[in-house]
Amino acid sequence: VQLQASGGGLVQPGGSLRLSCAASGSIFSINVMGWYRQAPGKQRELVATISSGGSTNYADSVKDRFTISRDNAKNTMYLQMNSLKPEDTAVYYCMYQYMYWGQGTLVTVSS
């Protein structure tokens, strides 16, 4: 399985970004995908996960600001990030089945 993440960039506090993660290869019809992030000097942490059935789970720090979604027909997952804060600055990694990881996309929230 290969994962290609995109959509990171520089945004001002309060702004929005949308990340995408395209999966290819041997994709199971029943699976879990998600986003993790790692800020400088910190451990990688869960942001959100979504099952192939649409069940979602969010870290408390992003609830009500971030929305995870997916298009199973395209094997693509998204993360809509609103009301971004400087503490959201990190490299964001997409994950498949807790086994495969994308290359990461940098999100920088700064004025």
C-alpha positions, 0 to 999 in steps of 0.5 A: 500500500502506498499513501500520498499526502498533499495539501499542507502549507502556510496559513494564518491563525484562524485560517483553513487548509484541506489535506488529502491522502490518496491510497493505492495498492492492495486496499482492503474493503474494510479498513481504517485510515487516519491522520497523525501529526508530529510537531518539532520536538514532540511525539507523533500524535493521533489527529483523527481516524475514519473507518471504511464504514464512516465511523470517526474518532478525533483528538480532543484538541481538534474536535469541532475544528477538524473534519475527517472524511473519505471517498471509498471509490477513490481510496482517498481521505481528507482532513478539513482543518478550520480555525487553525492555531499555531499549535496545530503546526506539525508534519501531518501523516496519513495512515492506513490500517496502522501499518502504512504511512504517507510521507508527511505534509507540513502545516505551518500556522503563523502570522 
